[in-house]
Amino acid sequence: MKALKVISIIFVFMFAALFLCFAGGGKEKPAPAPAVEEKAKPADAVYVNEWVFPSSNIITGVSAYHGMLNEFGADMAIEEINRAGGIRGVPIRVRWYDEGTQDSARAVASMSEMLDKKPLLVMGPCSDVSVRAAVPLAVEEGVYSMCTLAGYPMAREFTPMTLSFVANDRDQSRAAVYKWVEIVPGMKKVVHFTAPQSGTWMSIAEAENSALQDHGIEFVDIAVPYDTVNYGPIAVRALGENPDGMIFTSHPEGIAKIIVELHKRGWTDNSKLLLSQAAPVPELWQIGKGYLDGCYVWMWFDPNSDNPRWQKLSMRHEESFGAPASFMMVWKGYDELYLIKKCFEDLKITGDPAKRKEEMIAIKNYMNNCSFDSIFGPVKIVDGVRQNPTLLFTIENNRLGEKLVVPLDIAM
C-alpha cells in the first residue's frame, strides 16, 4: 500500500513537470521592444534652459544708487527680451553680485564668486577700483568682462578682454573744453573740481586740463572727496582763486552743492561753469534746482533722444524718481543685455560646457569689433571701445536743453 502511494505521488509530480514544460514551450517568447532611437541634437542646439548672466554691481555704499539704476534698466531689457522669446528661444536672467563702493576686496570676492559659476562672460565690474582689482581674475580664466564704465586707462590695461562704453572719453573731454572755450572766450584762469578717488574721473580731468593748457589758460585743481559734509569752505577756496570759469569733474551731489554755495557767495555767470558727463543725475536736479540754468554739460549720449526705446525707459525713470533719465547707469545694463543677445544669436552660442572655451573666445572676438542696436540707435564698437558722439548741452529749466555736436578733431 505504501509502495502504491509513493508511485502515485511520483506520477503526479512527473505529470505536473511535463505540463509546465509543454505549457511554457507552447508560447513564443515575446520579442524585445525595439530601441527608441534618440534624435541627435543639432551642433548649435542650446544646451541650457535659462541664460543666467552674472553681473558685478554697486549694491552697497555711498554709490548704491548707481547700482539701483543699473538694475532698473537691466530689468526693462530682461522683460522685453523674454517677452520676445528670450535669447535663442531661451529666457534670460541676471544674477547680481555686490562689489561695494570703491571696495577692491569686495570686488575681488564678487568676481571670484562669479567665476566659480563658469560663466561665458561677466557683466561689470562698475567702478574703476573694482575693474583694476577684479578684472585680472577674469583675464586669467579667459572670461570677457563687460566693464562698460571703465575709462581709458583701465580699458587699455586689459584689452582685449574688456568692453568699455566710455574709453574714448579722454578725446571727448578735450573736444568739449575746446568748444566751451570757443563759446565763452576771454577766460584766463579756471578752477577745476576733481575726484582723486576715481581713476576714470582723474583721467578725464587731466585731459580737460590739457585742453585748457592748449589755450594758455591757467588752472587750479581742488579735490572734492566723496565724504565731504560741508561744501561752503570748498566754494570759498574756489572763489578765493578769482577764477574766470570753473570745471566740475566730480560726484554729482558735490557738484550741485558747490554750485549752490557759489551762488550764495555772489557767483552769477553760469555760462562759465562746465560740468562733465557724470553730472546729470536726479541728485543734481533736486539739489541744484534754481541754480543750474545756463551751465554747460558735456556728454557722449543724448538724454533727449527721441528713440522710442529710450523714451520708454526715460518715462519709467521719471515715474519712479521724479526726473527724466540722464545718467548712463540707467541704460548700462539695458544695452549690455541687448549686445549679449545679438552676439549669442549671431554666433549661435550653445552654453554647452564642452564648448565653453571656444565659445568664450568667439564672444570676446565678436564683442571687441561689432555693431548693435543700442537704446539710442545703431552704434559701433571698435577694439573693445564704443564709438560715441561728443555733445555739449546747456541747462534750461533745470533740464538738459539745447545741444551742440562737437567734432573730435577740434582738439586734435
C-alpha positions as a Markdown table, in Angstrom:
| # | Residue | x | y | z |
|---|---|---|---|---|
| 1 | Met | 0.0 | 0.0 | 0.0 |
| 2 | Lys | 2.8 | 2.3 | 0.9 |
| 3 | Ala | 4.6 | 1.5 | -2.4 |
| 4 | Leu | 1.4 | 2.3 | -4.3 |
| 5 | Lys | 1.1 | 5.7 | -2.5 |
| 6 | Val | 4.8 | 6.6 | -3.3 |
| 7 | Ile | 4.3 | 5.6 | -7.0 |
| 8 | Ser | 1.2 | 7.8 | -7.2 |
| 9 | Ile | 3.0 | 10.9 | -5.8 |
| 10 | Ile | 5.9 | 10.4 | -8.2 |
| 11 | Phe | 3.4 | 10.1 | -11.1 |
| 12 | Val | 1.7 | 13.4 | -10.1 |
| 13 | Phe | 5.0 | 15.3 | -9.9 |
| 14 | Met | 6.1 | 13.9 | -13.3 |
| 15 | Phe | 2.8 | 14.9 | -14.9 |
| 16 | Ala | 3.0 | 18.4 | -13.4 |
| 17 | Ala | 6.5 | 18.9 | -14.7 |
| 18 | Leu | 5.5 | 17.7 | -18.2 |
| 19 | Phe | 2.5 | 20.1 | -18.2 |
| 20 | Leu | 4.6 | 23.1 | -17.2 |
| 21 | Cys | 7.2 | 22.2 | -19.8 |
| 22 | Phe | 4.7 | 21.9 | -22.7 |
| 23 | Ala | 2.7 | 24.9 | -21.5 |
| 24 | Gly | 5.9 | 27.1 | -21.4 |
| 25 | Gly | 7.1 | 25.8 | -24.7 |
| 26 | Gly | 3.8 | 26.3 | -26.4 |
| 27 | Lys | 4.2 | 30.1 | -26.3 |
| 28 | Glu | 6.9 | 32.0 | -28.2 |
| 29 | Lys | 9.0 | 34.3 | -26.0 |
| 30 | Pro | 8.0 | 37.9 | -26.7 |
| 31 | Ala | 10.5 | 39.8 | -28.9 |
| 32 | Pro | 12.3 | 42.6 | -27.1 |
| 33 | Ala | 10.8 | 46.0 | -27.7 |
| 34 | Pro | 12.7 | 47.9 | -30.4 |
| 35 | Ala | 15.0 | 50.5 | -29.0 |
| 36 | Val | 13.8 | 54.1 | -29.3 |
| 37 | Glu | 16.3 | 56.0 | -31.4 |
| 38 | Glu | 17.3 | 59.3 | -29.9 |
| 39 | Lys | 17.5 | 62.1 | -32.4 |
| 40 | Ala | 20.9 | 63.6 | -32.4 |
| 41 | Lys | 20.8 | 67.3 | -31.3 |
| 42 | Pro | 22.0 | 69.8 | -33.9 |
| 43 | Ala | 25.5 | 71.0 | -33.3 |
| 44 | Asp | 24.2 | 74.5 | -32.5 |
| 45 | Ala | 21.4 | 73.5 | -30.2 |
| 46 | Val | 21.0 | 75.5 | -27.0 |
| 47 | Tyr | 22.2 | 73.4 | -24.0 |
| 48 | Val | 20.7 | 75.4 | -21.2 |
| 49 | Asn | 17.1 | 76.0 | -20.1 |
| 50 | Glu | 17.8 | 79.6 | -19.0 |
| 51 | Trp | 20.7 | 82.0 | -19.7 |
| 52 | Val | 22.0 | 83.4 | -16.4 |
| 53 | Phe | 24.4 | 86.3 | -16.7 |
| 54 | Pro | 26.4 | 87.2 | -13.6 |
| 55 | Ser | 26.8 | 91.0 | -13.0 |
| 56 | Ser | 29.1 | 92.8 | -10.6 |
| 57 | Asn | 27.1 | 95.8 | -9.4 |
| 58 | Ile | 27.3 | 98.6 | -6.8 |
| 59 | Ile | 24.7 | 97.4 | -4.4 |
| 60 | Thr | 26.0 | 98.9 | -1.1 |
| 61 | Gly | 27.9 | 102.0 | 0.0 |
| 62 | Val | 27.5 | 105.7 | -0.9 |
| 63 | Ser | 27.1 | 104.9 | -4.7 |
| 64 | Ala | 24.5 | 102.2 | -4.2 |
| 65 | Tyr | 22.0 | 104.5 | -6.0 |
| 66 | His | 24.1 | 103.9 | -9.2 |
| 67 | Gly | 23.7 | 100.2 | -8.8 |
| 68 | Met | 19.9 | 100.6 | -8.4 |
| 69 | Leu | 19.8 | 102.4 | -11.7 |
| 70 | Asn | 21.8 | 99.7 | -13.3 |
| 71 | Glu | 19.3 | 97.1 | -12.2 |
| 72 | Phe | 16.4 | 99.4 | -13.2 |
| 73 | Gly | 17.5 | 99.5 | -16.9 |
| 74 | Ala | 18.5 | 95.8 | -17.0 |
| 75 | Asp | 15.1 | 94.8 | -15.7 |
| 76 | Met | 13.4 | 96.5 | -18.6 |
| 77 | Ala | 15.7 | 94.7 | -21.1 |
| 78 | Ile | 15.0 | 91.4 | -19.4 |
| 79 | Glu | 11.3 | 92.0 | -19.6 |
| 80 | Glu | 11.5 | 92.9 | -23.3 |
| 81 | Ile | 13.8 | 90.2 | -24.4 |
| 82 | Asn | 11.9 | 87.4 | -22.5 |
| 83 | Arg | 8.6 | 88.7 | -23.9 |
| 84 | Ala | 10.1 | 88.4 | -27.4 |
| 85 | Gly | 11.3 | 84.8 | -26.9 |
| 86 | Gly | 14.5 | 85.2 | -24.9 |
| 87 | Ile | 17.9 | 84.6 | -26.5 |
| 88 | Arg | 17.8 | 81.7 | -29.0 |
| 89 | Gly | 14.4 | 80.7 | -27.6 |
| 90 | Val | 15.6 | 80.5 | -24.0 |
| 91 | Pro | 14.7 | 83.0 | -21.2 |
| 92 | Ile | 17.3 | 85.2 | -19.6 |
| 93 | Arg | 18.0 | 86.4 | -16.1 |
| 94 | Val | 20.8 | 88.4 | -14.3 |
| 95 | Arg | 22.3 | 87.2 | -11.1 |
| 96 | Trp | 23.6 | 90.3 | -9.2 |
| 97 | Tyr | 26.8 | 90.4 | -7.1 |
| 98 | Asp | 27.8 | 93.3 | -4.8 |
| 99 | Glu | 31.2 | 94.9 | -5.5 |
| 100 | Gly | 30.5 | 97.7 | -3.0 |
| 101 | Thr | 31.5 | 101.3 | -3.5 |
| 102 | Gln | 35.2 | 101.7 | -4.4 |
| 103 | Asp | 35.8 | 98.5 | -2.4 |
| 104 | Ser | 38.6 | 96.4 | -4.1 |
| 105 | Ala | 38.3 | 93.5 | -1.6 |
| 106 | Arg | 34.6 | 93.1 | -2.1 |
| 107 | Ala | 35.1 | 93.4 | -5.9 |
| 108 | Val | 37.6 | 90.6 | -5.9 |
| 109 | Ala | 35.3 | 88.4 | -3.8 |
| 110 | Ser | 32.4 | 89.1 | -6.2 |
| 111 | Met | 34.4 | 88.2 | -9.2 |
| 112 | Ser | 35.6 | 85.0 | -7.6 |
| 113 | Glu | 32.0 | 84.0 | -6.9 |
| 114 | Met | 31.0 | 84.8 | -10.5 |
| 115 | Leu | 33.9 | 82.8 | -12.0 |
| 116 | Asp | 33.1 | 79.8 | -9.8 |
| 117 | Lys | 29.9 | 79.5 | -11.8 |
| 118 | Lys | 31.9 | 79.0 | -15.0 |
| 119 | Pro | 30.2 | 81.9 | -17.0 |
| 120 | Leu | 30.7 | 82.6 | -20.7 |
| 121 | Leu | 31.2 | 86.3 | -19.8 |
| 122 | Val | 30.6 | 88.7 | -16.9 |
| 123 | Met | 28.7 | 92.0 | -16.8 |
| 124 | Gly | 30.8 | 94.5 | -14.9 |
| 125 | Pro | 32.6 | 95.4 | -12.7 |
| 126 | Cys | 31.4 | 99.0 | -12.5 |
| 127 | Ser | 33.9 | 101.3 | -10.7 |
| 128 | Asp | 37.5 | 101.8 | -11.8 |
| 129 | Val | 38.7 | 100.5 | -8.4 |
| 130 | Ser | 36.7 | 97.3 | -8.9 |
| 131 | Val | 37.9 | 96.9 | -12.5 |
| 132 | Arg | 41.6 | 97.2 | -11.6 |
| 133 | Ala | 41.2 | 94.8 | -8.7 |
| 134 | Ala | 38.9 | 92.2 | -10.1 |
| 135 | Val | 39.3 | 92.0 | -13.9 |
| 136 | Pro | 42.8 | 90.3 | -13.7 |
| 137 | Leu | 41.0 | 87.3 | -12.2 |
| 138 | Ala | 38.6 | 87.1 | -15.2 |
| 139 | Val | 41.6 | 87.6 | -17.6 |
| 140 | Glu | 43.3 | 84.6 | -16.0 |
| 141 | Glu | 40.3 | 82.5 | -16.7 |
| 142 | Gly | 39.8 | 83.8 | -20.2 |
| 143 | Val | 36.4 | 85.3 | -19.3 |
| 144 | Tyr | 35.4 | 88.5 | -21.1 |
| 145 | Ser | 34.4 | 91.4 | -18.8 |
| 146 | Met | 31.7 | 93.9 | -19.9 |
| 147 | Cys | 33.2 | 96.6 | -17.6 |
| 148 | Thr | 31.4 | 99.2 | -19.7 |
| 149 | Leu | 32.1 | 102.1 | -17.3 |
| 150 | Ala | 35.9 | 101.5 | -17.5 |
| 151 | Gly | 37.6 | 104.7 | -18.6 |
| 152 | Tyr | 40.6 | 104.9 | -20.9 |
| 153 | Pro | 43.4 | 103.8 | -18.5 |
| 154 | Met | 41.5 | 100.7 | -17.3 |
| 155 | Ala | 40.1 | 99.6 | -20.6 |
| 156 | Arg | 43.5 | 99.9 | -22.3 |
| 157 | Glu | 45.2 | 98.0 | -19.5 |
| 158 | Phe | 43.1 | 94.9 | -20.0 |
| 159 | Thr | 42.5 | 95.0 | -23.8 |
| 160 | Pro | 41.3 | 92.7 | -25.5 |
| 161 | Met | 39.5 | 91.1 | -22.5 |
| 162 | Thr | 37.2 | 94.1 | -21.7 |
| 163 | Leu | 34.4 | 96.1 | -23.2 |
| 164 | Ser | 34.2 | 99.8 | -22.5 |
| 165 | Phe | 31.3 | 102.2 | -23.4 |
| 166 | Val | 33.3 | 105.2 | -22.3 |
| 167 | Ala | 37.0 | 104.7 | -23.1 |
| 168 | Asn | 37.3 | 107.4 | -25.7 |
| 169 | Asp | 36.2 | 110.0 | -23.1 |
| 170 | Arg | 39.7 | 111.4 | -23.0 |
| 171 | Asp | 39.4 | 112.7 | -26.5 |
| 172 | Gln | 35.8 | 113.7 | -26.0 |
| 173 | Ser | 36.6 | 115.8 | -22.9 |
| 174 | Arg | 39.3 | 117.7 | -24.7 |
| 175 | Ala | 36.9 | 118.4 | -27.6 |
| 176 | Ala | 34.2 | 119.6 | -25.1 |
| 177 | Val | 36.6 | 122.0 | -23.4 |
| 178 | Tyr | 37.8 | 123.4 | -26.8 |
| 179 | Lys | 34.2 | 124.1 | -27.7 |
| 180 | Trp | 33.4 | 125.7 | -24.3 |
| 181 | Val | 36.4 | 128.0 | -24.5 |
| 182 | Glu | 35.3 | 129.0 | -28.0 |
| 183 | Ile | 31.8 | 129.8 | -26.9 |
| 184 | Val | 32.9 | 131.6 | -23.7 |
| 185 | Pro | 36.1 | 133.5 | -24.7 |
| 186 | Gly | 38.4 | 135.5 | -22.6 |
| 187 | Met | 39.0 | 133.1 | -19.6 |
| 188 | Lys | 42.4 | 133.4 | -18.1 |
| 189 | Lys | 42.1 | 131.2 | -15.1 |
| 190 | Val | 39.8 | 128.2 | -14.3 |
| 191 | Val | 39.2 | 126.3 | -11.1 |
| 192 | His | 38.8 | 122.6 | -11.6 |
| 193 | Phe | 36.9 | 120.5 | -9.0 |
| 194 | Thr | 38.2 | 116.9 | -9.2 |
| 195 | Ala | 37.6 | 113.5 | -7.6 |
| 196 | Pro | 41.0 | 111.9 | -6.8 |
| 197 | Gln | 39.3 | 108.8 | -5.5 |
| 198 | Ser | 38.3 | 107.9 | -9.1 |
| 199 | Gly | 40.9 | 107.0 | -11.6 |
| 200 | Thr | 38.5 | 107.4 | -14.5 |
| 201 | Trp | 37.4 | 110.9 | -13.4 |
| 202 | Met | 41.0 | 111.9 | -12.8 |
| 203 | Ser | 41.9 | 110.7 | -16.3 |
| 204 | Ile | 39.1 | 112.9 | -17.7 |
| 205 | Ala | 40.2 | 115.8 | -15.5 |
| 206 | Glu | 43.8 | 115.6 | -16.8 |
| 207 | Ala | 42.5 | 115.6 | -20.4 |
| 208 | Glu | 40.3 | 118.7 | -19.7 |
| 209 | Asn | 43.3 | 120.4 | -18.1 |
| 210 | Ser | 45.5 | 119.7 | -21.1 |
| 211 | Ala | 42.8 | 121.4 | -23.3 |
| 212 | Leu | 43.0 | 124.5 | -21.0 |
| 213 | Gln | 46.8 | 124.5 | -21.4 |
| 214 | Asp | 46.5 | 124.4 | -25.1 |
| 215 | His | 44.6 | 127.7 | -24.8 |
| 216 | Gly | 47.1 | 129.2 | -22.4 |
| 217 | Ile | 44.5 | 129.1 | -19.6 |
| 218 | Glu | 45.8 | 128.7 | -16.0 |
| 219 | Phe | 44.0 | 126.0 | -13.9 |
| 220 | Val | 43.9 | 125.2 | -10.2 |
| 221 | Asp | 42.7 | 121.7 | -9.1 |
| 222 | Ile | 40.5 | 121.5 | -6.0 |
| 223 | Ala | 39.8 | 117.9 | -4.7 |
| 224 | Val | 36.2 | 117.1 | -3.7 |
| 225 | Pro | 36.2 | 113.9 | -1.5 |
| 226 | Tyr | 33.2 | 111.6 | -1.6 |
| 227 | Asp | 32.7 | 112.1 | 2.2 |
| 228 | Thr | 32.6 | 115.9 | 2.2 |
| 229 | Val | 29.9 | 117.2 | 4.5 |
| 230 | Asn | 30.3 | 121.0 | 4.3 |
| 231 | Tyr | 30.8 | 122.4 | 0.8 |
| 232 | Gly | 30.9 | 126.0 | 1.9 |
| 233 | Pro | 34.7 | 126.0 | 2.5 |
| 234 | Ile | 35.3 | 124.5 | -0.9 |
| 235 | Ala | 33.3 | 127.2 | -2.6 |
| 236 | Val | 35.1 | 129.9 | -0.5 |
| 237 | Arg | 38.5 | 128.5 | -1.6 |
| 238 | Ala | 37.5 | 128.4 | -5.2 |
| 239 | Leu | 36.3 | 132.0 | -5.2 |
| 240 | Gly | 39.5 | 133.0 | -3.5 |
| 241 | Glu | 41.4 | 132.0 | -6.6 |
| 242 | Asn | 39.5 | 134.7 | -8.5 |
| 243 | Pro | 38.7 | 132.4 | -11.5 |
| 244 | Asp | 37.0 | 133.3 | -14.7 |
| 245 | Gly | 35.5 | 129.9 | -15.0 |
| 246 | Met | 35.1 | 126.5 | -13.3 |
| 247 | Ile | 35.0 | 122.9 | -14.5 |
| 248 | Phe | 33.4 | 120.1 | -12.4 |
| 249 | Thr | 34.7 | 116.6 | -12.8 |
| 250 | Ser | 33.5 | 115.0 | -9.5 |
| 251 | His | 30.4 | 113.3 | -8.0 |
| 252 | Pro | 27.0 | 114.9 | -8.9 |
| 253 | Glu | 25.8 | 115.6 | -5.3 |
| 254 | Gly | 29.0 | 117.6 | -4.6 |
| 255 | Ile | 28.7 | 119.5 | -7.9 |
| 256 | Ala | 25.2 | 120.6 | -7.1 |
| 257 | Lys | 26.1 | 121.6 | -3.5 |
| 258 | Ile | 29.2 | 123.6 | -4.6 |
| 259 | Ile | 27.2 | 125.5 | -7.3 |
| 260 | Val | 24.6 | 126.4 | -4.7 |
| 261 | Glu | 27.3 | 127.6 | -2.3 |
| 262 | Leu | 29.0 | 129.6 | -5.1 |
| 263 | His | 25.7 | 131.4 | -5.9 |
| 264 | Lys | 25.2 | 132.2 | -2.2 |
| 265 | Arg | 28.5 | 133.9 | -2.3 |
| 266 | Gly | 27.9 | 136.0 | -5.4 |
| 267 | Trp | 28.6 | 133.9 | -8.4 |
| 268 | Thr | 26.3 | 134.8 | -11.3 |
| 269 | Asp | 27.6 | 133.7 | -14.7 |
| 270 | Asn | 26.7 | 130.0 | -15.2 |
| 271 | Ser | 28.0 | 130.0 | -18.8 |
| 272 | Lys | 31.4 | 129.8 | -17.3 |
| 273 | Leu | 30.6 | 126.6 | -15.4 |
| 274 | Leu | 31.3 | 123.3 | -17.3 |
| 275 | Leu | 30.0 | 120.0 | -15.9 |
| 276 | Ser | 31.4 | 116.7 | -17.1 |
| 277 | Gln | 29.3 | 113.8 | -18.3 |
| 278 | Ala | 28.7 | 112.1 | -15.0 |
| 279 | Ala | 26.9 | 115.1 | -13.5 |
| 280 | Pro | 23.2 | 114.8 | -14.8 |
| 281 | Val | 21.6 | 112.5 | -12.3 |
| 282 | Pro | 18.4 | 113.2 | -10.1 |
| 283 | Glu | 20.6 | 114.4 | -7.2 |
| 284 | Leu | 22.0 | 117.2 | -9.4 |
| 285 | Trp | 18.5 | 118.4 | -10.5 |
| 286 | Gln | 17.0 | 118.1 | -7.0 |
| 287 | Ile | 19.8 | 119.8 | -5.0 |
| 288 | Gly | 20.7 | 122.3 | -7.6 |
| 289 | Lys | 17.2 | 123.4 | -8.7 |
| 290 | Gly | 17.1 | 127.1 | -9.3 |
| 291 | Tyr | 20.9 | 127.5 | -9.6 |
| 292 | Leu | 21.9 | 125.4 | -12.7 |
| 293 | Asp | 20.3 | 127.2 | -15.7 |
| 294 | Gly | 23.0 | 128.4 | -18.1 |
| 295 | Cys | 25.6 | 125.9 | -17.1 |
| 296 | Tyr | 27.2 | 123.8 | -19.8 |
| 297 | Val | 27.4 | 120.0 | -19.6 |
| 298 | Trp | 29.4 | 117.8 | -22.0 |
| 299 | Met | 28.1 | 114.2 | -22.6 |
| 300 | Trp | 28.6 | 111.3 | -25.0 |
| 301 | Phe | 24.9 | 110.3 | -25.3 |
| 302 | Asp | 21.8 | 112.2 | -25.7 |
| 303 | Pro | 19.3 | 112.1 | -22.9 |
| 304 | Asn | 16.8 | 114.0 | -25.1 |
| 305 | Ser | 16.9 | 111.3 | -27.8 |
| 306 | Asp | 13.6 | 110.5 | -29.5 |
| 307 | Asn | 14.4 | 106.8 | -29.8 |
| 308 | Pro | 11.2 | 105.0 | -28.7 |
| 309 | Arg | 13.1 | 102.6 | -26.5 |
| 310 | Trp | 14.9 | 105.4 | -24.7 |
| 311 | Gln | 11.7 | 107.4 | -24.4 |
| 312 | Lys | 10.1 | 104.3 | -22.7 |
| 313 | Leu | 13.0 | 103.9 | -20.2 |
| 314 | Ser | 13.2 | 107.6 | -19.5 |
| 315 | Met | 9.4 | 107.8 | -18.8 |
| 316 | Arg | 9.7 | 104.9 | -16.4 |
| 317 | His | 12.6 | 106.6 | -14.7 |
| 318 | Glu | 10.6 | 109.9 | -14.3 |
| 319 | Glu | 7.6 | 108.0 | -12.9 |
| 320 | Ser | 9.9 | 106.2 | -10.4 |
| 321 | Phe | 12.4 | 109.0 | -9.5 |
| 322 | Gly | 10.7 | 112.3 | -10.4 |
| 323 | Ala | 13.1 | 113.3 | -13.2 |
| 324 | Pro | 13.9 | 112.1 | -16.8 |
| 325 | Ala | 16.7 | 109.6 | -17.1 |
| 326 | Ser | 20.0 | 111.4 | -17.9 |
| 327 | Phe | 22.7 | 109.2 | -16.3 |
| 328 | Met | 24.4 | 106.3 | -18.1 |
| 329 | Met | 23.9 | 103.8 | -15.3 |
| 330 | Val | 20.2 | 103.7 | -16.1 |
| 331 | Trp | 20.8 | 102.2 | -19.5 |
| 332 | Lys | 24.2 | 100.4 | -19.0 |
| 333 | Gly | 22.7 | 97.0 | -18.2 |
| 334 | Tyr | 20.0 | 97.5 | -20.8 |
| 335 | Asp | 22.5 | 97.9 | -23.6 |
| 336 | Glu | 24.8 | 95.2 | -22.3 |
| 337 | Leu | 21.9 | 92.7 | -22.4 |
| 338 | Tyr | 20.9 | 93.6 | -26.0 |
| 339 | Leu | 24.6 | 93.3 | -27.1 |
| 340 | Ile | 24.7 | 89.9 | -25.5 |
| 341 | Lys | 21.5 | 88.9 | -27.3 |
| 342 | Lys | 22.9 | 89.9 | -30.7 |
| 343 | Cys | 26.3 | 88.3 | -30.0 |
| 344 | Phe | 24.8 | 85.0 | -28.8 |
| 345 | Glu | 22.3 | 84.8 | -31.7 |
| 346 | Asp | 24.8 | 85.8 | -34.4 |
| 347 | Leu | 27.4 | 83.2 | -33.1 |
| 348 | Lys | 24.7 | 80.6 | -32.2 |
| 349 | Ile | 26.2 | 80.2 | -28.7 |
| 350 | Thr | 25.0 | 77.0 | -27.1 |
| 351 | Gly | 26.1 | 77.2 | -23.5 |
| 352 | Asp | 27.4 | 73.6 | -23.7 |
| 353 | Pro | 30.1 | 73.2 | -21.1 |
| 354 | Ala | 32.1 | 71.0 | -23.5 |
| 355 | Lys | 32.3 | 74.1 | -25.9 |
| 356 | Arg | 32.8 | 76.7 | -23.2 |
| 357 | Lys | 36.4 | 77.6 | -24.1 |
| 358 | Glu | 35.8 | 78.0 | -27.8 |
| 359 | Glu | 32.6 | 80.0 | -27.1 |
| 360 | Met | 34.3 | 82.3 | -24.7 |
| 361 | Ile | 36.9 | 83.1 | -27.4 |
| 362 | Ala | 34.3 | 83.7 | -30.0 |
| 363 | Ile | 32.3 | 86.0 | -27.7 |
| 364 | Lys | 35.5 | 88.1 | -27.0 |
| 365 | Asn | 36.4 | 88.4 | -30.7 |
| 366 | Tyr | 32.8 | 89.3 | -31.6 |
| 367 | Met | 32.3 | 91.9 | -28.9 |
| 368 | Asn | 35.5 | 93.7 | -29.5 |
| 369 | Asn | 34.5 | 94.7 | -33.0 |
| 370 | Cys | 30.8 | 94.7 | -33.8 |
| 371 | Ser | 27.7 | 96.9 | -34.3 |
| 372 | Phe | 24.4 | 96.6 | -32.4 |
| 373 | Asp | 21.2 | 98.4 | -32.0 |
| 374 | Ser | 21.6 | 100.3 | -28.7 |
| 375 | Ile | 18.8 | 102.1 | -26.8 |
| 376 | Phe | 19.8 | 105.3 | -28.7 |
| 377 | Gly | 20.1 | 103.6 | -32.1 |
| 378 | Pro | 22.9 | 101.8 | -34.1 |
| 379 | Val | 26.4 | 102.1 | -32.6 |
| 380 | Lys | 29.8 | 100.6 | -33.4 |
| 381 | Ile | 32.4 | 99.0 | -31.1 |
| 382 | Val | 36.0 | 99.2 | -32.3 |
| 383 | Asp | 38.8 | 97.4 | -30.4 |
| 384 | Gly | 36.5 | 97.0 | -27.4 |
| 385 | Val | 35.5 | 100.7 | -27.3 |
| 386 | Arg | 32.1 | 102.0 | -28.1 |
| 387 | Gln | 32.2 | 104.9 | -30.5 |
| 388 | Asn | 30.2 | 107.8 | -29.1 |
| 389 | Pro | 29.3 | 111.3 | -30.2 |
| 390 | Thr | 30.6 | 114.3 | -28.2 |
| 391 | Leu | 27.7 | 116.6 | -27.2 |
| 392 | Leu | 27.7 | 119.9 | -25.4 |
| 393 | Phe | 24.4 | 120.9 | -23.7 |
| 394 | Thr | 23.2 | 124.0 | -21.9 |
| 395 | Ile | 20.9 | 123.5 | -18.9 |
| 396 | Glu | 17.5 | 125.1 | -19.3 |
| 397 | Asn | 14.6 | 125.0 | -16.8 |
| 398 | Asn | 16.6 | 122.6 | -14.6 |
| 399 | Arg | 17.0 | 120.1 | -17.5 |
| 400 | Leu | 19.4 | 119.5 | -20.4 |
| 401 | Gly | 18.4 | 121.8 | -23.2 |
| 402 | Glu | 20.0 | 122.9 | -26.4 |
| 403 | Lys | 22.9 | 120.7 | -27.7 |
| 404 | Leu | 25.8 | 121.1 | -30.0 |
| 405 | Val | 27.6 | 118.2 | -31.7 |
| 406 | Val | 31.3 | 118.6 | -31.2 |
| 407 | Pro | 33.7 | 117.0 | -33.7 |
| 408 | Leu | 36.6 | 115.2 | -32.0 |
| 409 | Asp | 39.1 | 116.7 | -34.4 |
| 410 | Ile | 38.5 | 120.2 | -33.0 |
| 411 | Ala | 41.1 | 119.2 | -30.3 |
| 412 | Met | 43.5 | 117.1 | -32.4 |
